[in-house]
Amino acid sequence: MKKQLFIFSILFFLAFSGKAQNTIAKMVYEEAEEAFDKENYALALEKIEETEKLLKNGNPKTLYLKIMAKYHLLKDDYAIIKSLKADCKYYLNKYESNDGVQDKYREVYKISKELTAIGDSDEAIQKNNEKVKAEKIRKEKIKKLIFYASELCKKFQFKPGLDRSSFIQQNEFLRKVYLKYSGYYEGVASYSPKISFLGWEKDMCDTEYPVISTNSDDVVISYYINYAGGKNKSDSHWDEFNNIKKSLYDQFDKKYIYEKDAQSITISIPKSTEDDTTVLYISFHYQYLSKKYSRIYLIFQ
C-alpha cells in the first residue's frame, strides 16, 4: 500500500509539475509574440527558444514564429541562414498534412523558395553580411541627415507648407524683425508661376536679414536667413563655411550633397530611409560683400 501511495505521489507531482511548466511556457510564448509585434525580433527568438526548452520540444506555433523572427533577423545577421533553411525544411516536412496551418505553411514555403536562391557558404555569408552592414550604415547616415535637417529647421524656425502670414506668426525671430523694421521691401518675380518676395533690408551684413518667397497660393516656398554675418570677419566666415562643408561630407552620403561652386553647398533631405523622395533642400552660401563685410546665409526650400 505504501509503495502504491509513493508511486501515486510521484505521478501526481510529475503531472502538477508538467502542468505548471506548460503554464510558464504559455506565458513565455506570449512574451515572444509581444516582442515580435514590437519588431524586437532578437528578443522574440530568445523567448521562443526558451518556450521550446520548457515544452521540451517545438510545435507548429513556436516553429512558425521562430522562422518568421529569423527571417526578419536575416537582414541584420546573414549567418543564421543555415539554421533558418533547416527550420523551414523541418516545418514543411513535419506539417505538410496539417490542415490547421495552411496559411502559415504557404508563408514558410515562400520563405523557403526565397532562401533556396541564396547561398549559405561561408563566402556567401561573409559577402552578404558586408552588404547588410553597408546598408545599415547607409540608413544610419540618412537618419542622421534627417535629424540634422530637423534641428536646423527648429533653430531657424522653418516650417514648410504655411502661408506667409502663418509662417511669420510661427517664426519668433521673423516676427520680431517684422515689428522692428517697417522699411521692408516686397517684389514679384516676372517668371511663372508668380513668386512673391518679402524681405528686410536693415543691414545686409547683420544677422537680421531674412527673406521669404511665396508661390501664387501665398505658400512659403523658401526662406533665406543669415547663418553668420558681421564686419571684418571674412576670413573666419570662410573658415567656418569650409568647416561646414567638411562636416557635411564627413557625416553624410555624397549622394545628398551638391556643390554649385566653391562658395555654396546644398544638401537634399530624403523623406525616410525607405523613401528617397526629396522633401527639403538646405543650402549654405558664403558671400563676400566688401572689404569689411561678409556672411554665411542659409536657404530652406
Buried (B, 14 or more C-beta within 10 A) or exposed (E): EEEEEEEEEEEEEEEEEEEEBEEBBEEBBEBBBEBBEEEBBEBBBBBBBBBBEBBEEBEBBBBBBBBBBBBBBBEBBBBBBEEBBEBBEBBBEEBEEEEEBEEBBEBBBEBBEEBEEBEBEEEEBEEBBEEBEEEEEEEEBBEEBBEBBEEBBEEBBBBBEBEBEBBBEEBEBBBEBBEEEEEBEEEEEEEEEEBBBBBBEEBBBBBBBBBBBBEEEEBBBBBBBBBBBBEEBBEEBBEBBEEBBEEBEEEBBEEBBEEEEEBBBBBBBBEEBEEEEEEBBBBBBBBEEEEEBBBBBBBBB
